[in-house]
Amino acid sequence: MNEDNLYYVVSQNIRKQRKLKGWTQVKLAMESNISVDYLKKIETKSGCDKQFSLDTVGKIAKALGIDPKDLFNK
């Protein structure tokens, strides 16, 4: 997967931030009000070439207590 792919960058930052909080995917999905299956697809390398919305990124960032723009940093 190309690290220039914005979906890849965001998905890996979500995963990193989740792990820093010590949260499972289930916990983050519940806090973000999205399905666990959807979060798994976002976080996996095979799923990150799929589109997910800015609304979803916003929900995840809010749940993690971070600024959404932080998820876009390479």
HUCORRA-V95167 format. One record per residue. N is the residue number from 0. SS is DSSP state (2 for helix, 1 for strand, 0 for the rest). OMEGA is omega in whole degrees, -180 to 180 (NA if undefined). BURIAL is I if it has 24 or more other C-alpha atoms within 12 Angstrom, else O. Layout:
# HUCORRA-V95167
N SS OMEGA BURIAL
N SS OMEGA BURIAL
This chain:
# HUCORRA-V95167
0 0 -177 O
1 0 -180 O
2 0 175 O
3 0 178 O
4 0 -175 O
5 2 178 O
6 2 178 I
7 2 -180 I
8 2 -179 I
9 2 -177 I
10 2 179 I
11 2 176 I
12 2 176 I
13 2 -179 I
14 2 -180 I
15 2 -179 O
16 2 178 I
17 2 -179 I
18 2 177 O
19 2 177 O
20 2 -179 O
21 0 -178 O
22 0 171 O
23 0 175 O
24 2 179 I
25 2 -180 O
26 2 -180 O
27 2 179 I
28 2 179 I
29 2 -179 O
30 2 -178 I
31 2 -177 I
32 0 172 O
33 0 -178 I
34 0 178 O
35 2 180 O
36 2 179 O
37 2 179 I
38 2 178 I
39 2 179 I
40 2 179 I
41 2 -174 I
42 2 -177 I
43 0 180 I
44 0 -179 O
45 0 -177 O
46 0 -172 O
47 0 173 I
48 0 176 O
49 0 -179 O
50 0 169 O
51 0 -169 I
52 0 174 O
53 2 176 O
54 2 178 O
55 2 178 I
56 2 179 I
57 2 178 I
58 2 -179 I
59 2 180 I
60 2 179 I
61 2 179 I
62 2 -180 I
63 2 -180 I
64 0 180 O
65 0 176 O
66 0 -180 O
67 2 -179 O
68 2 179 O
69 2 -180 O
70 2 -178 I
71 2 -179 I
72 0 178 O
73 0 NA O
